[in-house]
Amino acid sequence: MKIAMIGAGYVGLVSGACFSDFGHDVVCIDISEDKIARLKRGEIPIYEPGLETLVETNARAGRLSFTTDLNAAVADADVVFIAVGTPSRRGDGHADLSYVYVAAADIARAVTGFTVIVTKSTVPVGTGDAVERIIADTNPDADCVVVSNPEFLREGAAIDDFKRPDRIVVGLEDDRARPVMEEVYRPLYLNQAPLMFTGRRTAELIKYAANGFLAMKITFINEIADLCEKAGGDVQAVARGIGLDNRIGAKFLNAGPGYGGSCFPKDTLALVKTGQDYEAPLRLIETTVAVNDTRKRAMGRKVIAACGGDVRGKTIGLLGLTFKPETDDMRDAPSIAIVQTLLDAGARVRAYDPEGMEMAKTVLDGVEYGADAYDVARGAECLVLVTEWNQFRSLDLDRVKSLLASPVLVDLRNVYRRAEVEKAGLAYISIGRSDQVPVLDPVQTDAAE
Ligand code: UDX
């Protein structure tokens, strides 16, 4: 199969590299000359474990190449993927589809012979229909079918997610695309990965419903964590206790500082807008968005409370800034709101992140950076674990204690056990794990008045 991948961003690059690894002939296209030049030199513009080797191996084997020449790549292709960005539109939270529409018109002008056009970008329901119209309007002679094939890749684990998917969703309205898509995913298909064919609108909705549900699941356990802190309980045990029920499932029940990243915040917002447009409001998702937004700043206040309620002139050390480990991505990271809350309260913030500091410098104002976790701990009033990078999981707590100005560890990812931290002489504040038994009666009744 000859595949053209439009957009050499996160999704395009990972998908293109993986398709070439399946043996397909893949050309990744991007408008950024600089990005393409770097990729040709083997430089990967994003941090994603395993991607550099995958790109290098397949480029050397001649199966993966990079270009800015969309026309030639599309003319030659059997399948054209659209993997351009769909950021939140400024002002209303809708997905901005302008890049998708430009790509559709460009494809229409360049296409030759029967070609399957696949939307991989996350796009609202009905976008496939719009892409089809643009292609027909731009070039009535184009022999194309438009397919929706959403991605479910997690940053930091994207290659594994691509090669070992829970399912592959293909939404189509024209059966001519079916054997082509089976061929594209042949190695996975042969490995029994469920390849689910459905209508195009349904496929578009599956992507948003999946991300909306996962965001809701995280937000649910975060609220249970708050209740555990007040009522006396351990959220991790609650999560395990409910997650062992197969109807609920154990994954995505880690309480933390709120979800961030390039997908959940943007996709939940877009889903809310779509619900409003179709007069089918998604109140659970609306609430999820609101609760998660509030939570991020609340985490800053939690740190302030851990420092006795006043952080003016005090230095707070932050470990981890990216929205999750194994990425350099700072988009909608909880650290942004946490840093702002601390700076607003008059604190000095020192931070360290293994991969995210370069991007953090473009997003965060007024933060100082340390060389490693211990450098950040030195002289700080409190050390806050924000992102659970592996290197923060086994800190020398005695050393941390000796470096801190005041011995407090706030663990927003529940990486440590209270006993080990307290043994090192540090006060320990985590998420949803209270050992204080509340003074309230278990059931508040009017009779008590
Ligand atoms: C997500 C989806 O998982 C993926 O299928 C989709 O295609 C893109 O969006 P990603 O944003 O890369 O992937 O990361 P993910 O691992 O899902 O984490 C998202 C956020 O939720 C992070 O901020 C993470 O810290 C948080 N999270 C995740 C929790 O707080 N608790 C959890 O249990 C899981």
Residues whose N, C-alpha, C, O or C-beta is under 5 A from the ligand:
A	BS01	UDX	E151 F152 L153 R154 E155 I218 F252 L253 N254 G256 G258 Y259 G260 G261 S262 C263 F264 F323 K324
